[in-house]
Amino acid sequence: MIPAERQRTILSLLSHQEVISISELTEHLGVSHMTIRRDIVKLESSGKVISVSGGVQLAQALHSELSHDAKAEQQALEKVQIGKVAASLISPEATIYLDAGTTSLEIAHQLAGRDDLLIITNDFSIAAYLMNHTRCEIYHTGGKVDRENQSSVGGKVAEFLKGVNIDVSFISSSSWNLKGLSTPNENKVSVKQAIVCAAQTNYLISDSTKYGRVASFHALDLEELNGIITDSNLSASVIEELKDKGIEVIC
């Protein structure tokens, strides 16, 4: 059986059960573990499946995002730890970008008391916190207001970002896989693309529950990032694939 046929068979099997182990697939297809793993990597790179411990499952479709308040209640501890690690990477006197989101807000919390940074954000909650707890120079991008996510999106945000030089950006995402970042909101695509063009170094900040989700609009290839800051629950096989792509993974 050629690789394309095996991969179609794997997808067909997954349409009838949530998770299939590597051992089940080797037995069903009569090939080695290494062959199955290569097939899974191929399917994962195309955004069709995700690796789980000892097996594989179909990628999860994301059709809409939770509100800012709802997101704040999820993976709170992981977000705090990601925020601490991200903040430790910020050099004195740097110009940074904090993308909209509750994980980015945790980075802002770690910057309380600082006065040496120029911080750019499209998130209203982040801007408000920084105004009250830091003496840093703050710029809000402006643009179309997304009420649910308490941020600005769209072409006006992208235009603003094209006119600035950023040392390091921290980019959020509710859905990503080995293919890249995606979003159910088309207005966020131009913002993500403008960020990576404006910044010298770009980090994705995302807890591991966001991995394996696929939304309607592709925003960025993973190769456009310098690194990913996540929690320790991201599978070892995914971490190895990311490293093979030249992407630093900080857990």
C-alpha positions as CSV (number, residue, x, y, z in Angstrom):
1,M,0.0,0.0,0.0
2,I,1.4,3.4,-1.0
3,P,1.7,6.2,1.6
4,A,-1.4,8.1,0.2
5,E,-3.5,5.0,0.5
6,R,-2.3,4.4,4.1
7,Q,-3.0,8.0,5.0
8,R,-6.6,7.8,3.6
9,T,-7.1,4.6,5.6
10,I,-5.9,6.3,8.8
11,L,-8.4,9.1,8.2
12,S,-11.2,6.7,7.5
13,L,-10.5,4.8,10.7
14,L,-10.4,8.0,12.7
15,S,-13.9,8.9,11.4
16,H,-15.2,5.9,13.3
17,Q,-13.2,6.2,16.6
18,E,-11.8,9.2,18.4
19,V,-8.3,8.0,19.0
20,I,-6.2,5.2,17.4
21,S,-3.0,3.9,18.9
22,I,0.2,3.4,16.9
23,S,0.1,-0.3,17.7
24,E,-3.5,-0.6,16.3
25,L,-2.4,1.1,13.1
26,T,0.7,-1.0,12.6
27,E,-1.4,-4.2,13.0
28,H,-4.2,-3.0,10.7
29,L,-1.9,-1.7,7.9
30,G,0.9,-4.3,8.3
31,V,3.7,-1.8,8.4
32,S,6.3,-0.7,11.0
33,H,6.0,1.9,13.7
34,M,8.4,4.1,11.9
35,T,6.2,4.0,8.7
36,I,3.1,4.9,10.7
37,R,4.8,7.7,12.4
38,R,5.9,9.1,9.0
39,D,2.3,8.9,7.8
40,I,1.1,10.7,10.9
41,V,3.7,13.5,10.5
42,K,2.5,14.0,6.9
43,L,-1.2,14.2,8.0
44,E,-0.3,16.4,10.9
45,S,1.6,18.8,8.7
46,S,-1.5,19.2,6.6
47,G,-3.6,19.9,9.6
48,K,-5.8,16.8,9.4
49,V,-4.7,15.0,12.6
50,I,-2.8,15.6,15.8
51,S,-0.5,13.3,17.8
52,V,-1.5,12.3,21.2
53,S,0.3,10.0,23.7
54,G,0.8,6.7,21.9
55,G,-1.6,7.5,19.1
56,V,-3.4,9.9,16.9
57,Q,-6.7,11.7,16.6
58,L,-8.5,14.0,14.1
59,A,-7.7,17.7,14.4
60,Q,-10.4,19.8,16.1
61,A,-12.2,22.4,14.0
62,L,-12.6,25.8,15.6
63,H,-15.5,27.8,14.3
64,S,-15.6,30.6,16.8
65,E,-13.6,31.9,19.8
66,L,-14.6,32.3,23.4
67,S,-15.1,35.8,24.8
68,H,-12.2,37.5,26.7
69,D,-13.9,36.7,30.1
70,A,-14.4,33.1,29.3
71,K,-10.8,32.6,28.1
72,A,-9.5,34.1,31.3
73,E,-11.0,31.2,33.3
74,Q,-9.2,28.5,31.2
75,Q,-5.7,27.1,31.9
76,A,-5.1,30.0,34.3
77,L,-2.1,28.4,35.9
78,E,-0.4,27.6,32.6
79,K,-1.0,31.1,31.4
80,V,0.7,32.5,34.5
81,Q,3.8,30.3,33.9
82,I,3.9,31.2,30.2
83,G,3.7,34.9,31.2
84,K,6.6,34.6,33.6
85,V,8.8,32.9,31.0
86,A,7.9,35.3,28.3
87,A,8.6,38.3,30.5
88,S,12.1,36.9,31.4
89,L,13.0,37.1,27.7
90,I,12.4,40.9,27.4
91,S,15.6,42.9,27.5
92,P,15.9,46.3,29.1
93,E,14.9,49.3,26.9
94,A,13.2,46.9,24.4
95,T,10.2,47.7,22.2
96,I,7.7,44.9,22.5
97,Y,4.4,43.9,21.1
98,L,1.7,42.1,23.2
99,D,-1.0,40.5,21.0
100,A,-4.6,40.5,22.2
101,G,-5.4,37.7,24.6
102,T,-5.5,36.6,28.2
103,T,-2.0,34.9,27.9
104,S,-0.6,38.2,26.8
105,L,-2.3,39.9,29.7
106,E,-0.3,37.6,32.0
107,I,2.9,38.9,30.4
108,A,1.7,42.4,31.2
109,H,1.2,41.4,34.8
110,Q,4.9,40.4,35.0
111,L,5.9,43.9,33.8
112,A,4.3,45.7,36.7
113,G,6.7,48.4,38.1
114,R,8.9,48.6,35.0
115,D,9.6,51.9,33.3
116,D,12.1,51.1,30.6
117,L,10.0,49.5,27.8
118,L,8.0,50.8,24.9
119,I,5.0,48.5,24.7
120,I,2.6,48.2,21.7
121,T,-0.7,46.3,22.0
122,N,-4.1,46.0,20.3
123,D,-5.7,44.8,23.5
124,F,-7.7,47.3,25.6
125,S,-7.4,45.2,28.9
126,I,-3.6,45.1,28.5
127,A,-3.3,48.8,27.8
128,A,-5.5,49.6,30.8
129,Y,-3.4,47.4,33.1
130,L,-0.1,48.8,31.9
131,M,-1.4,52.4,32.3
132,N,-2.1,51.7,36.0
133,H,0.8,49.5,36.9
134,T,3.8,50.6,34.9
135,R,5.6,53.7,33.8
136,C,6.4,52.3,30.4
137,E,5.6,54.1,27.2
138,I,2.5,52.6,25.8
139,Y,0.9,52.6,22.3
140,H,-2.4,51.2,21.4
141,T,-2.8,50.3,17.7
142,G,-6.4,51.6,17.3
143,G,-8.6,50.0,14.6
144,K,-11.9,48.2,14.4
145,V,-13.1,47.1,17.9
146,D,-13.8,43.5,18.6
147,R,-16.0,43.7,21.6
148,E,-15.9,40.0,22.5
149,N,-12.1,39.9,22.6
150,Q,-11.7,43.5,23.9
151,S,-9.2,44.3,21.2
152,S,-8.7,46.0,17.8
153,V,-8.5,44.0,14.6
154,G,-8.4,44.6,10.8
155,G,-6.4,46.6,8.3
156,K,-6.0,49.7,10.4
157,V,-4.1,47.7,13.0
158,A,-1.9,46.3,10.3
159,E,-1.2,49.7,8.9
160,F,-0.1,50.9,12.4
161,L,2.3,48.0,12.8
162,K,3.9,48.6,9.4
163,G,5.2,51.9,10.7
164,V,7.0,50.6,13.8
165,N,10.1,48.6,14.6
166,I,9.6,45.9,17.3
167,D,12.4,44.0,19.1
168,V,10.2,41.1,20.2
169,S,6.6,40.2,19.7
170,F,4.4,37.8,21.7
171,I,1.7,36.4,19.4
172,S,-1.4,34.7,20.7
173,S,-3.6,32.1,19.0
174,S,-6.6,30.0,19.8
175,S,-5.7,27.4,17.2
176,W,-2.4,26.1,15.8
177,N,-0.8,22.9,14.5
178,L,2.3,21.9,12.6
179,K,0.9,23.8,9.5
180,G,0.7,27.1,11.4
181,L,-1.6,29.5,13.2
182,S,-5.3,29.8,12.1
183,T,-8.2,31.9,13.2
184,P,-12.0,31.9,12.8
185,N,-11.8,35.8,12.5
186,E,-10.6,36.9,9.1
187,N,-9.8,40.4,10.5
188,K,-7.1,38.9,12.6
189,V,-5.1,37.5,9.7
190,S,-3.6,40.9,8.5
191,V,-2.7,41.8,12.1
192,K,-0.7,38.5,12.7
193,Q,1.1,39.0,9.3
194,A,2.0,42.6,10.1
195,I,3.4,41.6,13.5
196,V,5.9,39.1,12.1
197,C,7.1,41.7,9.5
198,A,7.5,44.4,12.1
199,A,9.3,42.4,14.8
200,Q,12.9,41.1,14.8
201,T,11.9,38.1,17.0
202,N,8.5,36.5,17.2
203,Y,7.2,34.1,19.8
204,L,3.9,32.2,19.8
205,I,2.5,32.2,23.4
206,S,-0.1,29.4,23.8
207,D,-1.0,26.7,26.2
208,S,-1.0,23.2,24.8
209,T,-4.8,22.8,24.7
210,K,-4.8,25.2,21.6
211,Y,-2.6,22.8,19.7
212,G,-4.4,20.6,17.1
213,R,-7.2,23.1,16.5
214,V,-7.8,24.3,13.0
215,A,-9.9,27.4,12.2
216,S,-11.2,28.7,8.9
217,F,-8.4,31.3,8.0
218,H,-4.7,30.5,7.9
219,A,-2.8,33.3,9.5
220,L,0.9,32.3,9.8
221,D,3.2,29.5,8.9
222,L,5.1,28.1,11.9
223,E,8.4,28.8,10.1
224,E,7.7,32.6,10.4
225,L,8.1,32.2,14.2
226,N,11.4,32.1,16.2
227,G,10.0,30.2,19.1
228,I,6.9,28.9,20.9
229,I,6.3,29.3,24.7
230,T,3.9,26.7,26.0
231,D,3.3,24.4,28.9
232,S,4.8,21.0,29.5
233,N,1.8,19.1,28.3
234,L,2.6,19.5,24.7
235,S,3.5,16.0,23.4
236,A,7.2,15.1,22.9
237,S,6.6,14.1,19.3
238,V,5.2,17.5,18.5
239,I,8.2,19.2,20.2
240,E,10.6,17.1,18.1
241,E,8.8,18.1,14.9
242,L,8.9,21.8,15.9
243,K,12.6,21.5,16.6
244,D,13.2,19.9,13.2
245,K,11.6,22.9,11.7
246,G,14.1,25.1,13.5
247,I,11.6,26.5,16.0
248,E,12.7,26.9,19.6
249,V,10.2,25.4,22.1
250,I,10.2,26.7,25.6
251,C,8.1,24.8,28.1
